Amino acid sequence: MRSSPILTDLVLVGGGHSNIEVLRQFAMRRLAGARVTLISEHSTSAYSGMLPGHVAGHYEADEIHIDLRRLAAAAGARFIRARAIGLDPDARRIELSGRPALAYDLLSLNIGSTPNTFAVPGAVEHAVPVKPIDQFLRRWAELVAEFTTDATGKPLRVGVVGGGAAGVEVVLALSHRLGAETDHSLTLLEAGPQILAGLGPRARRILTSVMAGRGISTRPGHAVASVGPTGVTLDDGSHLAFDITVWATGAAAPAWLAETGLARDEGGFIQVDDHLRSVSHPEIFAAGDAAMIEGTTLPRSGVYAVRQGGVLADNLRRELLGQPTRPFKPQRRFLRLIATGPRHAVATRGGLALSGAWAWRWKDWIDRRFMARYATLPAMGEGHAGEPVPALRDHDVADVMRCKGCGSKLGAKPLSEALARLSSSHASVALSDLDDAAILTPPGGKTVLQSIDFFPAPISDPWVFGVIAANHCLGDLHAMGATPWTALALAQVPEGSEATQSEDLFQLLAGAATVFETEGVQLVGGHSIEGDEPGLGFTVNGLAELGALSRKSGLGDGDVLILTKPLGTGALLAAEMRGQAKARWIDGAIAAMQRGCGPAARVLLAHGATAMTDVTGFGLAGHLVEMLRASDCDAELFAGAIMRLDGVEEVLAHGVESSLAPRNRQRALDHLSAAGQWSSVDMGVLSDPQTAGGLLAGVPADRAEACLAALLAGGDDARIIGRALPKQGATVMINKGEC
Ligand SMILES: Cc1cc2nc3c(=O)[nH]c(=O)nc-3n(C[C@H](O)[C@H](O)[C@H](O)COP(=O)(O)OP(=O)(O)OC[C@H]3O[C@@H](n4cnc5c(N)ncnc54)[C@H](O)[C@@H]3O)c2cc1C
């Protein structure tokens, strides 16, 4: 399907309760010409309503997390997993940790808040804040495990600081989680005169009596003055000994907002008008905990973040279309359902409060229905990309319609802008705009090796794609033992305005440049075109002594086969395309593809590698067979030793695979002895085409263990997966076990 030209960039920062609704609305109705990008620190987002149930042990982690990758794909949005650390409103760029800033035309901030640990000495170092929740759960599990292995025989003493609804739900959930099995004591501390000050007296009475019934002691009326490794000191000087101090106090605004120049209230939260628009920067909207509507004092609550989502989505769309936006009218009173630990809850609205298992079932039904809204959406590609481009504010589609008579070449302005930005930030970029061709003079007597690859983006993050494309293209040089030297780029960016094309080209090449810098490669030229989707490839040149090259043909009888990366990128990316992959699986695949093969190649060569190849499009079986043919050997593979990326077995078991896999499998079958002994999942793994895959190398048997140890020490996820055998007829034998 031909996509519409990109006229404007809407960037959503944070996958909080409001921005997910923006994505959902875009999934149902896209806006041609407007490109949406979600930047989130994590690829899933926890739903606050189910947090206490998860802490109590009623919900699995997957049940309370919204899969942001999948949601973004359904909305036709790019997903960028990164932490925002700053904002340059003048240049309209959002600054990201560890990678270049990203341009926006319209920005929506929904980045939440964290319990305020900064105000109390020692809290940052010694307390465990309840948010971010994943961090809390990890830290909590570590501390409990440490305590259990400590085997002191003393009860686990837990203090929870903050007697609002969140603190009470957490203390009750922890009491249920710790149960009778762990000898423990729980204390809830509150600086104000009473706990649950925000609730009516009846709800407060019920919850207080539930806590008393569970043996939870409550200490209102004393502020925590400091936190240390052994507990807390109160403002009256008394010390309470805790093994774990959990922090669930009032919310603090994300610290990085202080440097952005955005108007903020006295608490540091982004000041917005009732249309959720920054009062200082009209092109920036904000919602949820991180924002405060001028003239109001709304409590930090997921309920408001959720309700603002609909207005935010509508206003962003209206803003893009140049239409008037509408106000958010907060509801003053709403039903609250507070979980008490077991499958039991308190329902309260205004002065009314009732409790029971029915209230839990009601809450559970509401929460599951909420989650289902973000889980059952069309998969990527089932889009509306062909619809006509509407009249977007400040943009005319006629400006970007091209005749293609120019060979789809990118215009001079976006090209020169992107390259100037790139050259200023990356020393590895040595582009000359004066000459028509790069002039290369290989240093004395060296042989030049060349290789080329190009492919469309398998993921929506352009910078990460740049990293992966560079790794993929350099794989051939690493496999041959060459030192990468120079690269020529072929970059394809989607049709769009000059600004979006310049930004896209910059992001693609900046990602690649980080790899080139590490490997000492100079980017000396290239060609850029526009097309329906982003694509990137490189002609890479490497240097080597002719006699020192590593070839596929060098494998000898008895050599041990080492693989340096787990397999499965093909099947996982295919699953993502169909909306069937979990976010964490794709995170794992991307992390593997982002790791270059240079360090592994150098270790393998230092340990006398006799033959090497990079595992890419033909899959492990295909590339191994090529190596065996060239070396006139057979091989034995240890099925149990072949590493698989997390999730690949699940997707293959569901029949999802890359479109190239059946051909790879057919080709492999001709060379596998006893192929019937392999399960269909094993066959799928063997024939899965890899993007930026690992190296497969033969190493002399007496050096294999040392080589493996060095690879693991360098951070490669390498394993011994088989050995070379003398030629007997069948090419690859199967051994079902480990090596
Ligand atoms: C234990 C507990 C229980 C609660 N229970 C309830 C409840 O039952 N009902 C209720 O209404 N409220 C509840 N709350 C309050 C609720 O959690 C918050 O009000 C709500 O999460 C705020 O939503 P949000 O969308 O503003 O932000 P969040 O839900 O916090 O989402 C912010 C997102 O932005 C991402 N992010 C943050 N910073 C960055 C960055 N720099 N770069 C990129 N991404 C970033 C985060 O990873 C996160 O995904 C509870 C809070 C706690 C602590």
Ligand as a Chemical Component Dictionary entry (heavy atoms), coordinates in Angstrom:
data_LIG
# 
_chem_comp.id                   LIG 
_chem_comp.type                 NON-POLYMER 
_chem_comp.pdbx_formal_charge   0 
_chem_comp.three_letter_code    LIG 
# 
loop_
_chem_comp_atom.comp_id 
_chem_comp_atom.atom_id 
_chem_comp_atom.alt_atom_id 
_chem_comp_atom.type_symbol 
_chem_comp_atom.charge 
_chem_comp_atom.model_Cartn_x 
_chem_comp_atom.model_Cartn_y 
_chem_comp_atom.model_Cartn_z 
_chem_comp_atom.pdbx_ordinal 
LIG C1  C1  C 0 0.677  1.875  44.139 1  
LIG C2  C2  C 0 -0.169 2.827  43.384 2  
LIG C3  C3  C 0 -1.483 2.516  43.122 3  
LIG C4  C4  C 0 -2.281 3.395  42.415 4  
LIG N1  N1  N 0 -3.576 3.049  42.170 5  
LIG C5  C5  C 0 -4.358 3.882  41.504 6  
LIG C6  C6  C 0 -5.706 3.533  41.223 7  
LIG O1  O1  O 0 -6.185 2.463  41.592 8  
LIG N2  N2  N 0 -6.450 4.412  40.521 9  
LIG C7  C7  C 0 -5.938 5.603  40.097 10 
LIG O2  O2  O 0 -6.668 6.377  39.488 11 
LIG N3  N3  N 0 -4.667 5.969  40.333 12 
LIG C8  C8  C 0 -3.869 5.147  41.026 13 
LIG N4  N4  N 0 -2.580 5.512  41.280 14 
LIG C9  C9  C 0 -2.063 6.785  40.747 15 
LIG C10 C10 C 0 -1.625 6.549  39.311 16 
LIG O3  O3  O 0 -0.619 5.555  39.265 17 
LIG C11 C11 C 0 -1.099 7.770  38.620 18 
LIG O4  O4  O 0 -1.908 8.860  38.886 19 
LIG C12 C12 C 0 -1.093 7.485  37.130 20 
LIG O5  O5  O 0 -0.229 6.420  36.840 21 
LIG C13 C13 C 0 -0.645 8.697  36.356 22 
LIG O6  O6  O 0 -0.744 8.375  35.009 23 
LIG P1  P1  P 0 0.145  9.098  33.924 24 
LIG O7  O7  O 0 -0.433 8.686  32.641 25 
LIG O8  O8  O 0 0.257  10.528 34.204 26 
LIG O9  O9  O 0 1.613  8.505  34.119 27 
LIG P2  P2  P 0 2.157  7.038  34.218 28 
LIG O10 O10 O 0 1.094  6.034  34.309 29 
LIG O11 O11 O 0 3.152  7.074  35.330 30 
LIG O12 O12 O 0 2.903  6.839  32.840 31 
LIG C14 C14 C 0 4.032  7.584  32.493 32 
LIG C15 C15 C 0 4.799  6.842  31.434 33 
LIG O13 O13 O 0 5.811  7.659  30.933 34 
LIG C16 C16 C 0 7.030  6.955  30.865 35 
LIG N5  N5  N 0 8.088  7.915  31.101 36 
LIG C17 C17 C 0 8.319  8.596  32.229 37 
LIG N6  N6  N 0 9.369  9.398  32.081 38 
LIG C18 C18 C 0 9.806  9.236  30.828 39 
LIG C19 C19 C 0 10.873 9.795  30.079 40 
LIG N7  N7  N 0 11.700 10.703 30.599 41 
LIG N8  N8  N 0 11.054 9.388  28.801 42 
LIG C20 C20 C 0 10.228 8.472  28.255 43 
LIG N9  N9  N 0 9.226  7.897  28.916 44 
LIG C21 C21 C 0 9.001  8.287  30.192 45 
LIG C22 C22 C 0 6.945  5.915  31.969 46 
LIG O14 O14 O 0 7.786  4.801  31.682 47 
LIG C23 C23 C 0 5.468  5.571  31.929 48 
LIG O15 O15 O 0 5.210  4.528  31.036 49 
LIG C24 C24 C 0 -1.764 4.635  41.981 50 
LIG C25 C25 C 0 -0.424 4.947  42.223 51 
LIG C26 C26 C 0 0.364  4.059  42.929 52 
LIG C27 C27 C 0 1.790  4.421  43.207 53 
# 
loop_
_chem_comp_bond.comp_id 
_chem_comp_bond.atom_id_1 
_chem_comp_bond.atom_id_2 
_chem_comp_bond.value_order 
_chem_comp_bond.pdbx_ordinal 
LIG C1  C2  SING 1  
LIG C2  C3  SING 2  
LIG C2  C26 DOUB 3  
LIG C3  C4  DOUB 4  
LIG C4  N1  SING 5  
LIG C4  C24 SING 6  
LIG N1  C5  DOUB 7  
LIG C5  C6  SING 8  
LIG C5  C8  SING 9  
LIG C6  O1  DOUB 10 
LIG C6  N2  SING 11 
LIG N2  C7  SING 12 
LIG C7  O2  DOUB 13 
LIG C7  N3  SING 14 
LIG N3  C8  DOUB 15 
LIG C8  N4  SING 16 
LIG N4  C9  SING 17 
LIG N4  C24 SING 18 
LIG C9  C10 SING 19 
LIG C10 O3  SING 20 
LIG C10 C11 SING 21 
LIG C11 O4  SING 22 
LIG C11 C12 SING 23 
LIG C12 O5  SING 24 
LIG C12 C13 SING 25 
LIG C13 O6  SING 26 
LIG O6  P1  SING 27 
LIG P1  O7  DOUB 28 
LIG P1  O8  SING 29 
LIG P1  O9  SING 30 
LIG O9  P2  SING 31 
LIG P2  O10 DOUB 32 
LIG P2  O11 SING 33 
LIG P2  O12 SING 34 
LIG O12 C14 SING 35 
LIG C14 C15 SING 36 
LIG C15 O13 SING 37 
LIG C15 C23 SING 38 
LIG O13 C16 SING 39 
LIG C16 N5  SING 40 
LIG C16 C22 SING 41 
LIG N5  C17 SING 42 
LIG N5  C21 SING 43 
LIG C17 N6  DOUB 44 
LIG N6  C18 SING 45 
LIG C18 C19 SING 46 
LIG C18 C21 DOUB 47 
LIG C19 N7  SING 48 
LIG C19 N8  DOUB 49 
LIG N8  C20 SING 50 
LIG C20 N9  DOUB 51 
LIG N9  C21 SING 52 
LIG C22 O14 SING 53 
LIG C22 C23 SING 54 
LIG C23 O15 SING 55 
LIG C24 C25 DOUB 56 
LIG C25 C26 SING 57 
LIG C26 C27 SING 58 
# 
